[in-house]
Amino acid sequence: MGRGDVTTASTIDPAAAGRTALVAREECVVAGLPLVEIVLEAVAGGGSRVPSVEIEVGEGEVARRGRRLAVVDGSLAVTLTGERLLLNLVQHLCGIATETRRYVQAVAGTRAAIVDTRKTLPGMRLLQKYAVRCGGGRNHRFGLDDGVLVKDNHVAACGSVAAAVRAARAAVPHSLRVEVECDRLSQVDEALRAGADAILLDNMTPAEVRAAVRRIDGRAIVEVSGGVNLDTVRAYAESGADLVSVGRLTHSVRAVDVGLDFLARRPARGRARRA
C-alpha cells in the first residue's frame, strides 16, 4: 500500500459501503477463502470499518465456473484496497488445490498417495501445503527439522549411502524417519542393508521403480520423485510406489481465475460482525 491507495482514496468516499463477491471464472477446487477476512482486517487497521465476509463454498469443494465463492459486505475503500492481495492469495491457493486434485484423481484406485515437496515459495510454505491438503494430497516435510532425507550430496560428502545412514541414526532421535534418495538400484540395495525407513526413487522410469519395489519388498516406504507429471503419474503409481511427490504442485502451478464483482452500494453502517 505504500503511503496509501491513491486511486481508491481519490475516487471512493471513505464512508461508502457496498457488497462485492468473489466469483470463480473457471471451475476449480477452492482453497484460501478464510484469508479474505485476514487481508481486509490488515488493510482496515484500527481506523476503518472491517467488511464482513460470508463464505459460500467450503474449502476443498469444487466450484463451477460462475459460482460465487464469498460475499464481502462493508467499506468499499477497504475492500478495493485489499482486492488485489486477497485475489492473488485465493487464486494461487485454488490453483494448487485444483492441480493437486487432478493428480489425486489420476492415481485413484492405486495404493499411491500424492505428496508435496519443499519446493515452495519463500514465506508461503504453510499456505501452499494447506492448499495441497484441500486438493486431497498429503504433506511431506514442512522443514529440515521434521525428518531425515539423505540426498545425493549428503551421500557424496559421507562417502556412501551406508555411511550417511549410520551417521543419521547415531545423531537423530529414534522417532525421526530416515529416508534415502536413490537414483540407481545398487543404492537401493545399500539403503536397505543400512536399515533405511523409506527410500526415495529419484528420476527412475516406471519400469525401474517396479524393479526397485520388488527388491524392497515391503521393508521400507517407497517414494517416487522426479519427472512426474499428469501423463506419467499413473504409471508410477501402478509400479507399486507408496508416495509420489510432485514439486510442480507448488513451485510452478497456474493460478485459477477468480474475480471480485461489484454487487451493490448501500448506506454506511457500523463495524460489521466478523464472519
N, C-alpha and C positions, 0 to 999 in steps of 0.2 A: 504493500500500500504506500510505502514511502511517506511523504508528507500528507497523503490523503488521496482519495479517489476524486480527482478534479472533475471528471466527466459527470459522475453522479452528483457531486456537490453543486455543480453549476446548473443541473437540469432537473433535479428531484427535490421537492420540498422535504426538509428533514422530518416533518410531521406526517407526510403521506404514508398511507398503509395500503396494502393490497394482497392479493393472492396470486401465487405463481405455482407452477407444477413442474417437477422433473418428469420427463417423458422419454421412454425408450424409442429411439429412432430405428432400431433394429432388434430382432429377437436376441435375448441374452439371458445369462444366469446372473441373478442380482447379488451384489456384494458391496458393502460400504455405505449403505444409506444412513446408519447411525452417525456417520461423520458429518452429515449435513448440519445437524444441530450444533456440533462441536465447532465447526467453522464459523457459523453465524454468531455463536457466543463470543468467539475470539474477535470477530470483526466489531461487534457491538461494544466490547469492553465494558466499562462501567457507566457509560454515558448515554447509551441508546437502548431503546426497547428491543428485546431479543424476539425475533419472529418465532412462532410456534411451528413445529414440523410434525405433520401427520404422515406416517409411513404406511403405504398401501400394499406393498408387496414384501413378503418375508425374505430374509437372507437365504440364498441358496435356491430360491424358486425361479422358475423360468418365466420371463416376461415377454410377451409377444410384441411385435412392432406396434407402436402407438399406445402401449399400455402406460398409464400414469403410475409412476413409482412412489411419489411422495408429493404432498402439498405443503407449501410454505406460506404462512399467513402472518403478516405483520409489517414492520418497517420496510418500505421499498428501498430506502437508502442502504440499509444493512444488507438486504438480500442481493441487491445489484452489485454492491462492492464485493461480496463474497462469492458471487456467481461463478466466476472462472475457477477459483480454487476448489470449491465444492464439486463442480463438474469434473475437473481434472482428476480428483481422487476417485469419484464414483465411476467415471469412465474407465480408468485404469484397473480398478479392482474388479469391475464387472468383466473386463476383458480377460483378466486372469481366471476368474471363475468360469467363464464361458469356454475358454480354451481347455481348462482342466477337465470340464465335463466331457468334452469331445474325446479326450484321451481315455477317461474312465469308461465311457461307452464303447470305445474301440477295443478294450480288453475285457469287456463283460463276458462272464462265463469261464474265465480262466482264474487261476489262483493268484495272479499278479495284482499288486496294488500300485497305483501311480503316486509317486512321491516327488516333492520339490527338491531344490538344492540350495546352496548358499549363494548362488549367482543371482543376487537381489540388488536392487538399487540402494545406495547408501541412505540410511535413515528410514527406509521403507520396509525393512525385513518383516517386522511383526504384521504389518498390514497386508503385505503380499502373501505371506504364509497363511494368514487368516482367509484371504480370498481363495487360496488353493483348497482349503477345507470346505468353503462354501460350494466349490465346484465338485466336491466328492473325493478329492485327493487326500493324501496324508502328508504330514510334515517330516522331513529329515531333520538333521541337526539345525538348531537355531544359532549356535555359535560354536566356537572352538573348544568350549569347556564342557560340552554335554555328550561327548562321545569321542572315541579314538578312531581316526581314519588314516591309516598308514598309506600314503600316496607314493608315487614313483620317486619323488625327490627325497622322501624320508628313507626309502629303501636304498637309493644310491648313496646317501650320506652314511647310512649304517653298514652298508656293505652287502646286505642280503635281506630277504623277507623275514627269515627266521630271526636274525639279529634284531630287526626293528620290532618284531612282535615280542621278543624276550624283554627288550628294554621297556616297552609299553607296559607289559604285565608287571614288571618289577616296580613301576613308578606310579601307576594309577590305581584308584580304588577298584575292588573286585566288582562293584556294581556297574562300572562303565564297560560297555560292549567294545570289543576290539575288532575293527573291520579293516580289511586289507584290500587295496586296489591291485588287481592283477590284469595284465594285458596279454598274457600267454599261459598256456596250460601248465607249463613247468612251474610257474609261480603259484598256480592253484594248488598243485601238489605240495609245494613248500609251505604254503599258508596253512593247509590242513594239518601237516605234520607239526607245525608250530602251535596249533590249537586256536586258530582264529575263530571268533564267534560268527563273523559274517565276511563274505567275500564279494567285492565289487568287481564285476567283469567289465573292463573298460574297452570300448571300441572293438568289441568282438562281433563277428557275424552271428546270426541266429543259429547256424549250424555249430559254430564254435561254442556258443553258450549251451547248446544241447549236450555237447560232449562234456563240458565242464560240470553241468548239473549231474550227469551220470557219475562223474568222479567224486563229486561232493557227497552225493547220495544221502542228503538229509543231515549231514554232520555240521553244516553251517548255513546261515541265511544267505540266499543268493540275490544279489542286486545287479542290475544291468544299467549301464550308463554309456553315453557317447554314441552319436549317430542315430539317436532315436527321434523319429518324427511320426506323424499320423499315418504315413504309408508303411512304416516298419514296426510300429509298436505292437501290433497284433502278433507278428511273427516272434518277436522277443518274448512276449507274454506266453505264447504257446510252447516256447522252448523249455519252460519249467521254472522261470525266474519267480522269486517271491516278490521282488520290488523292481519297478522300472522308474528310474529317476530321470526327470526331464528339466533341463535348465531353461529351455525356451518358455516354460510356463511363466517365468518371472523376468528373465533378462531382456526379452525382446518381443513380448506379446503385444498385439494390436489392441488399442483402446476401443471400447464399444462406443457407439454414437448415442449419447444421452444429451438432451437439450433442456433448457429452462424456458417454459412458456408462460407468458402473462395471461392470467385468467380474469382478474377484475381488480379495480381500485375501490377502496372503501374508506370511510372516515377513520381517522386515527383513534386508537383507544389505549388503555393501559397496557402494562407489560403482560405479554402473553404467558400462559402457563406452559411449563416445559412439557415436551412430549413424553 
